[in-house]
Amino acid sequence: MARIRHVIMAAMVLAALSPATTAAAAAASGRPAGNAARNAVGHVRVKATIPVGRQPFGIATDPRTKRIYVAGFGSRTMSVISGRTDTVVARVRVGRIPAGVATDPRTNTIYVASEGSDTVSVISGRTDAVVATIHVGHFPYGIATDPRTGMIYVTNVFRRTVSVISGRTNTVVARVRVGRFPVGVAADPRTDRIYVTMDSNRVAVISGRTNTVVARVRVPFRATLAVATDPRTDTIYATNPRGRAVAVISGRTNTVVATIRGGFQAAFGVATDPRTNTVYLADGAGKTWDFYSKVYSRNSIDFTPTFSQGRIATIVLSAIVLFAALTVLSLLWMALRVRRRGAFGRKAGGALRSLYALLLGLGGWFAGVLIVLTALPTVPLDDEVLAVVSIGIPIALETYWASARDADSQRSRVARFVATVEGAVIGAWLGFNVTSGLFAPLLAIAGATAGANLIVLVLDIRRDRAAREPAAAATPRAFTEASA
């Protein structure tokens, strides 16, 4: 799943290159193209660099208003850029982890798919404000609009479906089941057909009239990623990054009429310019390709990593397994230690309940992540229940054993255990909802530690008071007897 996510992120970043190449189409030279796909020889001048939200991801334009919309993957905002001044004129708060962006120029409306909140934010281009929030399937990613019908199409990666939204009512009017891990989506307004790429060797074709899959186009590679349509020629282009190929599909026959290979290293983003009958491909090797028109441009980007993805994944996985194993072994050791030798001392118990609890909370979350990745792939890693349970339970157990006392009765121990679990879980839930992103689990750990220790402190105060009351009552009686 991590590999798919990295591929998706790279595709969106590289797809942003296509507007630059489209803008340069007017400067095309008069020399004919020598290959089906070929490296451009010119250079694209960077007009401006515009600061936007953290981790800019999806991008879309509205040619009528000359505005550009960029989703901030790590900031929960969408930046609105004026194409006339090249400045950010507004920031609109949307759902968690916004990814895909699409516009409807006819209604001046923008749609943002947010992976983390499973929603689509509907934004008015006139007011730059969210006018509706639509709940769709799990992990919405790709989004496309059909301005002629006013319909919006959203791929739900972990639900194997495409949500169909009415732009008039801002409601989901249909859900179309397409296949495993649907990612890219593109609409052809002339034929009212929608094309969906996924993790298979098929491209699903949906009829906009019936909202059903009417065909599945077999492509000559295992998986497809980005997709684009050319309404003038009724042609569809689907990329395959791993196979370094692009499938050319006829919309009339729903068959692959050509496969473009070679010349490029990794076919990620793809876009078309129907006016010039040109297709633009964002190459993962750092180049932008022009398939059919005359050669005119190149935009170079260095994507060479310092460490390979395989090495980084190995290091991260090893750290996760190590922390998870340390948490399990620590909890087992504490349980055996209390059972055989009795309660911990005051200093040791305090250290375990404070500093060591933070490590065990992190290890518990890592253990939950491992379980989700192996057994529950449809559950997102930032799921609220996953964080609260995997963090709250280990901290509750650790706090309970570190604060146990030998003099406690069986009833008192059960009550202490239940109260400690409740305090840790409630604290983890409160901490997790304070913020979003990677800081949410960290605050959940702090909240669980504080909640569990607060409960233990209250119970200790009540027990000490209960122990003092009989002694306080016995002192006056003893004094009276002595006086008599």
N, C-alpha and C positions, 0 to 999 in steps of 0.2 A: 504493500500500500504506500510505503514511503517513496518507492520509486515512481509510482504513478503520480504522486503529489509533486515530486521534483519536476517531472516531465510537464505536468500541467502548469506549474509556475514558470518554467522556461518558455513555454509556448506563449503565455500571455505577455511576458516581457518582450519577446522577439516580435510578436505581432504588432507591437507599437511602432516598429520600423516602417510598416507599410504606408502610413500617411506621408512620410518624408519622401519615399520613392514615388508615390502618386503625384505629389506636388511637383516633382521634377520631370514629369512626363512631357511637358511642353518643350523641354530643352533637348529632346531626343535627337540623336544624330541621324544622318541619312544612310548609314551603312546597314546592310541587311544582317540579320542574325545568322551566325554560322552553325550554332548548335541548338538543340532543343532547350537546354538550360545552360546559361553561360555567365561568367563573372563580368560585372560591369566595370568600366574602366575609369569613369569619372569619380568625383568626390562630392559628397553632399555637405554643404556648409551648415554648421549648427547656427541657427538664427538666435536662439535664446535658450537658457537653462532656467527652468522655473521650479522653485521649491514647492513641493506639495506635501501631502500627509506621509506618514511612515510607511515604508514598503509599498510604493505605488504598484498596482497590479493591472486591473482591467482599465481599458481606455476606449472612449467612443467620442465621435464628433457629431455636431449638428450643422450642416452646411448652410442652413437658412439663417441661423442666429450667429454663426461663426464662433461657436463656443465648443470647448473641449472639456470632457468630463473624465476624471481620473479617480478610481477607487483606491483608497489607502488601506491596504491589506492589514496593516498593523495599527491603524489609528481609528477605525470605525467611522471614517468620514469619507465623503466624496468631495474632491476639490473641483471647483468650477473655474475654468480658465477662459479669459477673453482672447479670442484669436486676433483681435485688433491691437491690443496692448501687450499681449503675452504676459499677463499678470493674473494671479488668482484673485477673483472678485468675490468669491463666496466659498464657504465650507459647510457642507450639509452633513449632519450626523445621521448615520444609517445603522444597519444591523451589525452584528459581530462578524468579523473577518469578511468584509466585502470583496468580491472577486469579479464577477462578470458585470459589464455595463453595456446597455444598449439604449438607443434613442429612437423616438418616433418624431421625425421632423414635421409631420402634418399637424400633430397636436402639441408640439413643443413640450414633450414629456420624456423624462429619463427614467430608466428602470435599472435598479442595482440589486444583484443577487448576492446575499450574504450567507456564506457557508456555515458560520458559527451559530446563527440564530434561525436558520431554515426559513428565511423570509425573502421577499422581494420588496424593496422600498420604491414607491412611486413618487417621483419628484416633479414638481411643476417648474418648467424652464422660465416662466415669467416671474415667479416669486422666489425661486431657489429654496423651496421648502417641501418637506415630505407631506404629501396629501393623503397617502394611504400606505398601509403595511399589509402585505398579503403573505399568509403562511402557505408554503409549498411543501415539497418533499424533503427528505433528509439530504443535506450537503448539496444545495443548489450551486451550480457552477456556471455552465454555459447559458447564455441568454440571447435571444434574437427577437426582432419585431417584424411584423408584416404591416406596413403603413396602409396598404389598401384595405385590409380587413379589420385593422385595429386590434389584432391579436398579438399576444406575447408568448413566447415559448421558452421554457426553462428546463434544463436537464438536471435531474436529481441523481447524483452519482451513486448513492447507496440505496436508492429505491428502485433502480432500473426503470425509471419512468421519466416522462416529459410532462410537466404541468402546462396546461393551456390556460392563459389568463385573458379575460376580456378587458380591453383597454377602456371600454365604455363604463363598465360596472366595477372594475378593479376587483374581480373575484375569479377564483379558479373554476372554470366551466367544464374541464375534462382533465383526465390523467391517462396518458397513453403509455402502455408498457412496451418498451423497446428492446431491452437486453442488458447485458452485464456492463456496469460502469459507463453509462452514457456521459459524454464529456462535451464535445463540440456540437453546435447547432447553428444552422443557417436556413433562412427562408427565401423562397423565390416568389416575389409578389405577383409575377405574371401567371404562373401556373398554380399558385396557392398550394405549393408543396413545401414540406419542411424536411431537411436532411440532418440526420443525427449520427455522429461518430461514436464509437464505443470500443471496449476492449475485446474485439472479435474481428473476424475477417468479413464483416458485413457492415454496410451503411444502411440504416433504417430510413425508409421514405414514408412520411406521414402525409395524408391528405388533409388539408386545412378545412375542407367542407365536411368531412365525416369524423375527423379526429381519430383516425385509425391508421395502422400501418398497412400500406397497400403494396409495399415491395421491400425486399431486402437485397441490396446490390452486393454481390460478392466481389471483393477486392483481392488483389494478388499478394497480400501480406496479412499478418496475424492481427494487427490492431491498427486503428486509425485514431487521429487526434484532432487536428484542426480541419475545418471545412468552410468553403466559401462557394457562392453561386454567382453565375453570370446570367442575369435574366434575359439579356438580348440574344444570347446563343443557346440558352437552355442547357448550360453545361455546369457541372459541379466538380469541384476539386477537393480531394481529401488527402491529407498528409499522413505519412508513416515515418516518424522520426528514427526508429530503430533500423528500418529497412532502407533509409535514404531514398525514398521514392514518393511520388505523388500520383494518385490515381485520377484519371480524367474520365468522368462519368457523363453519359448522355442522359439528359432528363426525359427525352422522348422514349427511349428504349429501356432505361434503367439498367444499363450495362456499362462496363468499363470499355471505353473505346481506345484508350492509350494509357501507358504507364511511363512516366518520366523518371529516369534513373541517371545517376552519375553526375559529376560536376559539383554537387553540394554534399555536405557532410551529414547534416541532420535537418530534416524538413519539419519545422515547427509551425510557426504562424503562416497563414496564407490569406491573401486578399485579392480582390479583382477590381478592375476599372472598366466597366462595360463600355464606356465611351470610346476607349482606345483599344478594346479587346486585348487587355493586358492582364497578366496574372503575376502577382508579386509573392515571393516566397522568402520568409525569414529563416536563414540558415543558422543552425546551432554552432557552426564553425566560425561565425562572425561575419557573414556576408549576406547581402540582399540580392536576390536574383530576379531577373526579368525574363519570362519564358518566351513570349511571342513578339513583343515589340522590339524596337531598336535598342541597342545597348546605350545606356547613358549614365548609370550611377552605381556607386558602391558605398556602403557604410560599414566600416570595420569596427568590430568589438572583440576584445580579448576575453574569452571565456575559459582560458586555461587555468585550472585550479591549482593551488599550492599543494593540496592533498587530494588524492583521488576520492571519489565518492565511496568506493568500497572500503578504503582505509578509514574514512571518517565514520562510516556506518559501523565498522567493527569496533572502533573505540567507544562510540556512544552505546552500542549494545552491550559491550563488556562492562561499562560503568553501570548501566541499568541493572544487569544481572547481579553485579557485585553488591550494589546497594540493597536490592531485593533479598538476596541471600543473607546479607548481614542483618536485615530486619527480622527475618524469620528465625535465624539462629539466636539472635539477642532475646527475642521474646521467649523462646524455648528455654534458654539459659536462666532468665529471670524467674520463670515459673518453677523450674527445678530448684533454684537457689532458695526461694522463699519456702518451698515445701520441705526441704531438707535441713536448712540452717536457720530458718526463721526470717524475721523482717530485716530490711536493710537499716543501717545506721542513719542518723539524721543528715549528715553531710553527704553520704553516698546517695541516699534517697533524693535529696535536693538536687544534686547534679544530674541524676537520671531523669528527674521530672522536668528539668529545664533544658539544658544544652543537648543531652542525648535524645530527648524527645523530638527535637527538630530533625535530627538525622534519621530517626526511625520513621517520622512522618514522610520524609522524602523517599525513603526506601519503600514504604508502604505504597506510595503513589506509583513508584516504578514497578512494583509487583503488580498493581492493577493494570498498568499500561501493558505489561507482558501478557497478562491474561486476555486483555482486549485484542491485542494484535494477533494472538494465536487462536483464540476461540470465538471472539465476538468482533469480527472485522467491520461490522456495520455501525459500531458504537464509536463516536468521535473521541479523540484523546482528551479534549477539553470538556467532556461531558460532566455535568454537575454532580450527578449521582456517583459516577466513578470516582471523582475527586473526594467527595465527602466520605464515602464508605472506606476507600482504600487509605485515606489519611486519618480519619477519625478513629477507626477501630484499633490500629496499632498503637496510636498515642494513648487511647483509653486503657488498653491492656498494660502498657508500660507504666502509666501513671498509677494505675491500681496496684500493681505489684510493688512499685517503688514506695508507695505510701502505706502498705499493709502493716498491721500491728498484730503481734502474737496474742494479745489479750482480747482481740475482737471475737465475738461469738459468730456462729455460722450465719445467723440472721443479719448481723451487722455487716458481715463481709458481702453477702448477696446485695444488700441495699447499697453499700458503697460501690460495688461493681456496676450495678445498673445506673446509679447516679453519675458515675464517672463516664460511662459510655454516652449517656445523654448529653453531658456537658461538652465532651469532645466533638460529638457529631454536630451539635448546634453551633459550637464555635467554628468548626470547619465550614459549615454552610454559610455563616455570616461572613467569614473571611473570604470565601470564594466569590461571593457576590459583591464584594467591595470594588473589584476591578475586573479586567478581562485580560486575555492573553496569557503569557508565561508567568506573570506575577500572580495570577489568581491561585494556582496551587500553593505558592509560597505563603501567601496571606492565609490560605486555608490551614496550612501547617501551624502558623503562628496562632490563628484563632482556636484551633483544636487544643493546642498546648495551654493557652490561657483559660479556655473553658473547662478543661479537665482539672487543672490545678485550682481554679476558683471553687469548683465543687468540693474537691478534697479539703481545701482550707475551711469552707463552711462546715463540713462534716466534723473536722477536727475541733473546731471551736464549740460546736454543739456537744461533742463528746466530753470535752474538758469541762464545760459548764455542768453537764449532768454528773460528772464525777465529783465536782466541788460541792454540789448541793447537799448530799448526805453528810459530808464531812462538816459543812457549815451548820447543819441542823444538830449534829451530835455534839458540837463544842459547847453551846449553852446548857444542854442537859447535863453534861459531865461537870460543868462549873457549879450548877445548882446542887447536884448530889454531893459534891465536895464541901460546899458551904454548910449543908445540913449535917 
